[in-house]
Amino acid sequence: MAKLIKFDNGLRLVHAWVPSARSVAFGIVAGTGSADENESNSGISHFLEHMQFKGTAKRTAFDIAREFESVGAQVNAFTSKQQTCYHFVSIDENAEYCAEILSDLFFNSTFPDEELKKERSVIIEEINQSLDTPEDVCMDTLSKVFFDGHPLSRQILGTKESVAAITSKDLADYRDRRYTADNCIVSVAGHISEEAARELVKKYFLKSFKNLKAEKSEYKKASYNKGEIITERDIEQAHIGMAFPGLRFSDALSPALMVLNAAFGSGMSSRLFQRVREELGLAYTIYTYPSFYKNEGAFVIYTGTNPAYKAKALDAIRGEIEILKKSGLTEQEVKSAKQQVKAAYVFGEESTASLMRIHSKYVLMTEKPFDIDAQLKRIDAVEMSQLNELIEKIFDYEKMALSLVVNKKRAKKAQG
């Protein structure tokens, strides 16, 4: 059972004691991401995440990497639409040593000009790589259409133009405004006591914030937009993305949506996989997933297929949706889906890194730590009536966005 500790300056610590572990996962999460940016600084959250590792007043970028690896620790970071996380996993005896390094890079990075130039180039290559990955293009353009006009429509990496314009001062100013005590969560899981975790936070994090209160991101709840976008690439397959209205992270029906997702499209026994891949042989990959955000969400379907089969694949997916809307799920499908969802949570409990991430996300989204026992009970309690309600609510074609990434020449040749 995790415990949430709140400090007077607004910083929160969530601690999960795992007596059977020998590792400690330690992360600090800032409640900021691409949804907190604007058109001119798009990508700055991700750029800042990269630059935090490029040197402090007392460590070079190499020093940071060498010192973590000298004790066998794994260090990394990630940026999403609504959070940025810096984390390490170490042997329990090295937790304090690594916490000091993490604190240094989080608070004291200096953004040297030479490193800024190199990392800007690296990120632009990351953008190029994403543009060369049809599945990424499909999902990014899908989000752009579905959340059109809302901050959630922005790409996490930003654009080449916006990244090229970001300066060291921009990064420092953004960090001061968004990496504040009230907007950060320290999450610790593993073989470390609550008292020891508190002491590490007090010693290396609590008094290091330049500002206590974050600049608030004021944006309205997203409206889901119907639309279609076709992107041309020199590729072999046609890539299809469909987005339907989803649920916010804390919605009471979120457990039911996870069960629906498991039954309809997230596994090898799911309806879409069995119909589109196994029965019809139209695709190698097909899957669904829900995206949960603070105030909204999306339910996404993706597949890649031969251009000659694009229309057949779309018809097959829509056909399965219509069957689902008409007849719902079977009792056996629901029973199996519940077990799949529960198993994923239980397996995650066996990883200190997974625990660290899930607890920080729950606190960020709900102000409460994750309680696996309560969540398993919520999954078990999902009723058929809730699933039917969701099916009717989600699969609304008047609020569906469609993204296609195709090679038009191949598509025309296949049709001809």
Phi, psi and omega in degrees: 000126181276155179234137178259125179244129180249129179265162186298331182275002178104343179295143179241142175238129173244126187238133177233114181276123179238091187297335182279348183276160170242000180250164173232127173257127187227124180222151170237127185245128172260132181281065180208145180198201186297335178288349179259011182258181173231181184299323185283331180247022180307128182096359186290327179298316180290319178299315179298318178304316178296314187289339179297339181265005190259018173126141176238186179298332183241359180224140170276172176301320179294321179301317181299311180295315183296318183292321175297312184288338180295339177246016176074015182280151174253125181236143180196181178204161174208155177237136175236194182287335184227008176203158173227129187235134174243130188207157172220159170234129182221167168297146186306324183290345182254010185299316182292318179304315182285326179298323178295320179294316180298318177299317181299312182289330181289320186259334193242013178298142189251352178054060180302143185302318181295320178291325179298315180297315181295317184287329173300317178297319179298316182291322177297323175292326175296319176296316178300318179298318178296320179293337178270000180251103187304324179296319177297316180299317180300313183289322179294316180290327176299314178298321181298320180285312187296319180256028185311127179086357181247150180304333179293347179283345185285147177283141181297322182285343187080195177246164178301321182292315182291320179295322180296336185266350183284132182250171176300321179296320177301316181297314180296317179296317181295318178299317181296324182282327189250331179269072184246164185303316183285350182249014182234149179229130170262128181239126183230129180219140176133208184274070179209133183286162177299318180299316180294321178296316177302316182296321178296318180294315179297320184285321190244349187231318194304316186259013186262356182285135178287321179232151182264329184243134183280151168293121185284139176267112182258106172215148185283164175299140184290146168258141184272128189253130172283134179179168180222138177225135178243125179244132181264134175217155176278082187225167181274318185264165165258130181251132187236127175233134178232134179237131176240162177302136178245212183231152172291161186304317186269008181298141181298337181268003180304316177301323179294323179294324178293323176293315177300316180300316181298319182286324188272324188202006187260353182227175182292336179267000183292160183301313183295317180298314182294319182284306189284319180269303189287315184277315186262342179062035185268346186206151171276319182239131170209133181202165174234160172199148173266138171255121181253125175242179185300316187239359183202182179193174179218150173244120192243139173241134178226142168206157173236135186213166173299138180306329180292339183255005185304310181296320179295320180296315178298318179296320180295318179296313179297324178297318178292325176297316181295320176297317179298316181293326183280318189243348181071195178264157175274162178300321181292321177298317181294316179300314180294318181296320178299318180295322178297314181295316179297319180298320179299319177294316181296318178297323178295329179295340182272359178244121179297325179295318178296319178299315180302316183291315185291324178293318180295320181294317180297319178294319179299319186272330188232352185067019176226147175286160179288134178241102186296321181298317178294321180293320178297323177294322178295322178295313179300329185277355180300129183253157180300324180296323177294318180296318178295321177299317180294316180304315180292323183285319187282313189275068180255106184293342176285349177234027181261135174253146181231129177239129178237131173243115189220160166260105189298325180297317179293320180298317179294321179295319181294321180288327181286000000 
